[in-house]
Amino acid sequence: MLERFTKPARSVVEAAVKEARAARAVRVRPEHLFVALLGEHYSLAVRVLADLGAPPDRVLAEVESRRDRYVDGLGDEDAAALATIGIDLEEVLRRVDPEPDEDRPRVRIRFSREGKKVLELALREAVALRHDYIGTEHILLGLVREGDPVVSDALTALGVTQKELRAAVAEAARKAG
């Protein structure tokens, strides 16, 4: 499927793996794809977000402020519930994912089910827009459509709705094409 991705879109997928590894995550999740997407400063997706009043630095700040709330799918409420029965979520996560060992071979990080869904939805968005490629704008639409709480909460905080984002992407793609 990656053969249909534009060079910037492929860069997003590759950077998402690096982002997940840097975050010491077990899988590449939508938030990693989103952070990687925000790193493609000259991409159509980032230009659309900026035009909607959500420049990459502000979006990234919103993502970072929310990331810890959803540690590997567990939020503050989950941590509090576990604490009531004497389980420290942070300690469990630390033991499950210890500090990286330089002598240990690096395992290939795979995409989570939700991360794969984003890429599938990106393809569907490209088809819906009658594009024969998958660009950063399609990944952005796939991210929004998948509904990851880190992504959706960050965009909502900046006043970006799915409906206006979809319209802005369609218009920007039309102008660029």
C-alpha positions in Angstrom: 0.0 0.0 0.0 2.9 2.4 0.7 3.6 2.7 -3.1 0.5 4.9 -3.4 1.8 7.2 -0.6 3.4 10.5 -1.6 7.0 11.0 -0.5 5.9 13.3 2.4 3.2 10.8 3.4 5.8 8.0 3.5 8.0 10.3 5.6 5.1 10.6 8.1 4.8 6.9 8.4 8.5 6.4 8.9 8.7 9.3 11.4 5.8 7.8 13.3 7.8 4.7 13.9 10.7 6.8 15.2 8.3 8.8 17.3 6.9 5.6 18.9 10.3 4.3 19.5 11.4 7.6 21.1 8.3 7.5 23.3 9.2 3.9 24.3 5.8 2.8 23.0 5.0 -0.8 22.3 3.1 0.1 19.1 2.7 3.0 16.7 -0.5 4.7 17.7 -2.5 7.5 16.0 -0.9 10.1 18.2 2.6 9.1 16.8 1.3 9.5 13.3 -0.2 12.9 14.2 3.1 14.2 15.8 5.0 12.9 12.7 2.5 14.6 10.4 3.0 17.9 12.3 6.7 17.6 11.5 6.1 17.8 7.8 6.0 21.6 7.9 5.5 22.1 4.2 2.8 19.5 3.7 -0.7 20.2 2.5 -2.1 18.8 5.8 0.0 21.2 8.0 -0.9 24.2 5.7 -4.6 23.4 6.0 -4.4 23.1 9.8 -2.5 26.5 10.0 -5.2 28.1 7.7 -7.8 26.9 10.2 -6.0 28.6 13.0 -4.1 25.5 14.2 -0.5 26.0 13.4 1.8 22.9 14.1 3.4 24.4 17.2 0.1 25.0 18.9 -1.3 21.6 17.8 1.8 19.9 19.1 1.5 21.7 22.4 -2.1 20.5 22.7 -1.0 16.9 21.8 1.8 17.0 24.4 -0.6 18.3 27.1 -2.9 15.4 26.5 -0.5 12.5 25.8 0.0 11.5 29.4 -3.7 11.2 30.0 -3.9 8.3 27.6 -0.9 6.1 28.4 -1.1 3.1 26.1 -4.9 3.5 26.1 -5.2 4.0 29.8 -6.3 7.4 31.0 -6.4 9.3 34.3 -9.7 7.6 35.3 -8.2 4.2 34.7 -5.1 5.0 36.8 -7.3 6.3 39.6 -9.5 3.2 39.5 -6.4 0.9 39.6 -5.0 3.0 42.5 -8.1 2.3 44.6 -7.2 -1.4 44.6 -3.5 -0.7 45.2 -2.1 -0.8 41.7 0.3 1.9 40.6 -0.1 2.3 36.9 3.1 4.2 36.4 5.1 1.4 38.2 3.4 -1.3 36.1 4.3 0.5 32.9 7.9 1.1 34.1 8.3 -2.7 34.8 6.7 -3.7 31.5 8.7 -1.3 29.4 12.1 -0.9 31.2 14.8 1.5 30.2 16.2 0.6 26.8 19.2 -1.7 26.9 21.9 -0.9 24.2 22.9 -4.6 24.1 19.4 -5.7 23.5 18.4 -5.9 19.8 15.9 -3.4 18.6 12.6 -5.0 17.9 10.5 -3.9 15.0 7.7 -1.7 16.2 4.4 -2.6 14.7 1.3 -0.4 14.2 -1.5 -0.7 16.7 -4.9 -1.7 15.4 -5.9 2.0 15.6 -2.7 3.1 13.8 -3.5 0.7 10.9 -7.0 1.9 10.9 -5.8 5.5 10.3 -3.8 4.3 7.2 -6.8 2.4 6.0 -9.1 5.5 6.5 -6.4 7.6 4.7 -6.8 5.3 1.7 -10.6 5.6 1.9 -10.4 9.4 2.1 -8.1 9.5 -1.0 -10.6 7.3 -2.9 -13.6 9.5 -1.7 -11.7 12.6 -3.0 -11.0 10.7 -6.3 -7.2 11.0 -5.8 -4.9 8.3 -7.1 -2.4 8.9 -4.3 -2.4 9.0 -0.5 -1.0 12.3 0.8 -0.5 13.9 4.2 -4.0 15.5 3.8 -5.5 12.0 3.6 -3.6 10.9 6.6 -4.9 13.9 8.5 -8.5 13.1 7.5 -7.9 9.4 8.5 -6.6 10.6 11.9 -9.6 12.7 12.5 -12.0 10.0 11.3 -10.4 7.3 13.5 -11.3 9.3 16.6 -8.2 8.9 18.8 -8.8 11.0 21.9 -5.4 12.7 21.8 -5.9 13.8 18.2 -9.5 14.7 18.5 -9.1 16.5 21.9 -6.1 18.5 20.6 -8.0 19.7 17.5 -11.2 20.4 19.4 -9.2 22.6 21.9 -8.1 24.7 18.9 -11.6 24.9 17.4 -11.0 22.6 14.4 -14.0 20.5 13.6 -14.1 17.4 11.4 -16.5 19.0 9.0 -14.5 22.1 8.4 -11.3 20.2 8.2 -12.8 17.9 5.5 -14.0 20.9 3.5 -10.7 22.7 3.9 -8.7 19.7 2.7 -11.0 19.2 -0.3 -10.6 22.9 -1.3 -6.8 22.9 -0.7 -6.4 19.7 -2.7 -8.5 21.1 -5.5 -6.3 24.3 -5.6 -3.1 22.3 -5.5 -4.2 19.9 -8.2 
